[in-house]
């Protein structure tokens, strides 16, 4: 038996951390954009001896392993919740195909967790709804400090607005209703995401640092409200750049690329959290050497 899940990447423009002792409610408020690139996860289950194989782009990683810790954590949460399943009699393979940079602000760990939880839930016919299975992915992310809102963003699609923190079904989300949304029968008005990554930022190093979290929260506190009053893509990008600059996350090299893109697009900023510049544009054409281009995924995470 097998299942195939696509979790589109979610780039966060700005966010505010909302703490809570319950990991299902802990999360973030903020806004982002969802790409049509991300994590494609194939889950296969057959009779076996409890062996679990995890692959990322064809490379086999031991279970459990640090590199695939969010996949392992998601598996462990499902095993603890559904003890009636004879896990020792199963052979499970989780094969992730990742086509965005890791730890560079694309929410890849959320894609790993979503693919694992949704895939296993479908194959094993677990008594979970879509949001409940996605909630397991959110919990895995929060417990490992690999993310706070990317699961919700990937599920919602488009330009998600995370209004209240928490897992899908518990948190509250909306999305920008921009006139640029493509119609089914034409590409007219379609928007593109232009991006280039220079390296990684370990998300947990920020989320577990009280000095950094206090600073970013003080900057982000009113940004979502400001965007809700003027829910436009260009305003989202302006606020994202303001957040990147005021928090001090953006460095001169990234800022130089932002300056190149912002004059020829609808706005440019830095992906949170990664050394990645991103811009929203009505055309894929741009003058940033080595840039990549994606479309916006309006559908969100889905079983294929």
C-alpha positions, 0 to 999 in steps of 0.5 A: 500500500502506498500514498503520495502527498504534496506539501508546497513550500511556505515562505514566511514574510513576517511572524510573531511567536505566540507561546502556549504550554499546549504544542497544538495551540502554540504557534505564530501569527504572520503572513507568507506565500506558498510556492508550487515547489516543495516536498513530494512524499511517498509513503509505502507500508507492507508486512514486516518486522517494524523496520522504518526506512526514511529517504530524502532525495534518494539518500537513505537515513537511519531511523531515528536520525537528526537530519530527518528528526521531524519525520521521526518525531511525526512517526513517533507521535502517530505510534504513541497515539495509535497503540492498537496498531501492531507497528512491529509487524509493519515495514514503513518507507517514507521517501521525501523528494525535496526540490527547495533548499533545506533550512533556507526559509522554505518550510521544508520540515513542515513538508516532511511532517505533513507528508509523513502524517497524511500519508500514513493516516491514509494508508493505515485508515487512521481515525483522523480528519485532514486537519487532525493529521496535519495537526500531528505534523504541527505538533512535531514541528513545535516540539522540535522548534523547527517551525511554528506556522509553516504547516498551517501556511502549506495547508492554506495555500496562496498568501496565507494569513495566520490570524491565530496560532495553532494547528490546522483546525485549532488556529485561525487562518485566512488568505489575501484575495488578490486580483492576481489570482489566476483563473482556471482557463487562463494564465492572465494575471498570474504571479511569480515568486522569484528567489535565490538562496545563499545559505541556511539559518537553523530555525531552532537557534532563533525560536529557542533564543529569548533575546531574538524572539522578544525582539522579533515579537516587538517588531511584528506585533502590529504588522498583521493588523496593518496588513488586514487593514490593507490586504494587498500583495505589495503591502505584504512585501513592504511589511516583510522587508520592514520586519527583516530590517528592523529585526536585524535578520537581513544582512548586507549581501541579502539586502543587495539582492533585495535592492536589485529585485524590489525596483523590478517586482511588486516587492522583495524581502528575506525569507524567514528564516533563511538566507534567501531573498524572495520577490513577488512579480507579475513576470518571471523575468528579472535581472538577479543572476542565478535566481529561481522562479516558481508559481504560487500554489493556491490549493495547499497541501494535498494527497495526490 
